[in-house]
């Protein structure tokens, strides 16, 4: 009897998933653990592996299909075995053909008007120079396609290539358009210009940042610590060529943050509403990762319980998954505090934007030489800049400054911390 591969549920809030790409065809032989297909979400893609060995008897969906979670996607069995027949949702192409048939059944006069309108629309050119303007009304877009478009902020249907009967836009056309991530290039008579359609991940980031600034009272404090000790420790790891040789200065800072937050529980907190805040025992450290698709923030769970090497190794693995686009959505959640590092780009200080409901985010800047007065005279030293943004509704300037001051002290003596553990 054939085995059915089920579309997994990636999160409790999702009823459907996008099957973006198949890796196997009907008739292929697969082993348990082989990749079958890819699922795409707002921020990542994830490969689904086979739990069964055998022959792919039937694929119930094609590429760029929206599939109900916990429903069959394909059947795997023995060669020649019949695949189970399932009652599938009505195909949108059939709906498009039905619509065309209804159109064909109208009177010659009505048909002539529609044909004239379609001809005029197909030949129209907008002022911006688009060659594919269709002048589509509700009849030119299937209900499922329109609903998906509205959910993703798509309103200009004329830039989408239709694949249905009589230039009707179907759901798969919207999905394909979102996957491409941009509209055709537009050229003006006076020179060149390009209109870029924001990919969904960019729109999600934009919405989150706008919500953050509108819903919280953000205050940013700037400071710096003497980085000579942390630099010396990093160089020692490299010279010794042991298991710590890949530990970076950024890893050392994450380690220091995870330990310092334990002393300041009000910084390791969420403020989900105006009436309450939640302080956490575990430090779930979110770390901003720059990728080609946009900013992503994976979480090192219970970072305060992990060694420096464990933090370093886990971050490298998470960052690789983010950049490859196959990180599981669950790894991008539950952070209680976030660290974002722009030091490699030569940025000294900046204003990190909170990731609500978190009440704190730390920005790490570059290491530049500074001078300060000491009892022994002027000290010329490498200083690493830190920028701390807090939600002023829950954390006042004084408590935030105390946390930042202690963090700087801990980072300047981080070797002592490591020796104690």
Secondary structure, DSSP 8 states (H G I E B T S, - for coil): --EEEE----STT-SEEEEEEES--TT-EE-TT-EEEEEE-SS-EEEEE-SS-EEEEEESS-TTEEEETTSEEEEEESTT-----------HHHHHHHHHHHHHTS-HHHHHHHHHHHHHHHH---TT--S------GGGB-HHHHHHHHHTT---GGGS---SGGG-B-HHHHHHHHHH-S----EETTEE-------HHHHHHHHHHHHHHHHS-EEEEEEEEE-HHHHHHHHHHHHHTSTTTT--HHHHHHHHHHHHHTT-TTTSEE--SSS--EE-SS--EEEEEEETTEEEEEEETTGGGS-HHHHHHHHHHHHHHHHHT---GGGGS--SEEEEE-GGGT---------TTBSEEEEEEEEEEEEEEETTEEEEEEEEEEEEEEETTTS-HHHHHHHHHHHHHHHHTHHHHHHH-
